[in-house]
Structures are given as structure tokens and as C-alpha cells.
């Protein structure tokens, strides 16, 4: 049976597609067959990254395709181990559709109040619409310091939502890697890769258990 992972956000710039890319790379490395549904029809963030990856002669990530409807993505994922739904960089009706059909919903979040508040508002709106709170997890991205990460974690947990252990730090080398189609696990600096590897490994474990 295909596991369905939904990555959604209330706004852009919080590391949603960055996380989707890393999860897709790691899942494939774990010998899972991966289908990625890119719902960002205007920017095609994941799709364009995958094109850059192929142009750089790096390994392709399973099957990557843009979709307008959740129904079409589900039908196309038949036979795959993992379907990753990379939602739009904003909340929409499709955000709720993705959340409802997903086995696990990941909402990436930055560390400022401008990030944590709308993220928790989105999570609460999903719960109010019938999405189980237990399948919603929030991840911290673009974390500049341990202190800022801890502060954001405490803020989110105080609102009743689960925050995954660890985070994606703010690193220039991550942006450089993605520019040429690599993930945050494939930078030129092993110490930087190690920081993200432990976090992505934790997410893969959670995904495989749902």
C-alpha cells in the first residue's frame, strides 16, 4: 500500500520544497519507489529543481510530475511505495484535500512569530475541518541558533502541536546545493550534510511507522 506524505504550508519561504526534496532523495536511497506530486502550478518548485538535477547528471528521483488535482495524483501513485505531495506555498482548498488523504502531514515552519503563529493557525484550521491532530507534525527550518529553535519549539508545543525532534539549520551551502539540483544531504561539506541527515533520518522513521 502506498504511504502518502503531505507537505503543506501557510506561506512560502519556510523550507517546504527543500524538505520534500531531501525526503524524496533519502526515501529512494532506502530503496522505496517514490512518486512526487508537485502542486505548485505557477512556480513548479520541485519540478524545476528535478530538471536541474537531471541536467547536472545526478540520479533522478523516482517519478516527478505536476498535478492540478489530488485525485489525479492519487491515481498516478498506484504501485509506488511513497507518494510525496508538495503543496502550494500558501493555504488553499487543496491544502485541506492533501491533509485529509495523507497518512502524515508535515508543516515546515521558521522560527519567528511571523512563522509560528500562522503555522499553528493552519494546523488548527485543519483539525477544525476534521484532520486528525495525531497525523500533523511541524518541523523547524532555517534555524539560525539552538536558542531560536528551542523558543519556536516551545511556542508551537504550547499550542498543542507536535514538533519533530531536530531541525534544518540555516546554511548557505544548502541553497548552493539546491541551485544545481542537489538536496540538503548532498552539499560539498560533509559536516553540513550530517546536520541535515540526522533530521531527515528521523522523518523517514516517522513516515515508515505511519
Protein Blocks (a to p, Z undefined) as FASTA:
>chain_A
ZZddddddfbehiopmmmmmmmmmmmmmnopacddddfblknommmmmmmmmmmnopace
hjadddfbfklmmmmmgoiabdcddddfbdcfklmmmmmmpmbdcddddfbfklmmmmmm
mmmmmmmnopafklpccddehifbfklmmmmmmmmmmnopacdeddddddfklmmmmmno
pafklcfblklmmmmmmmmmmmmmmmmmZZ
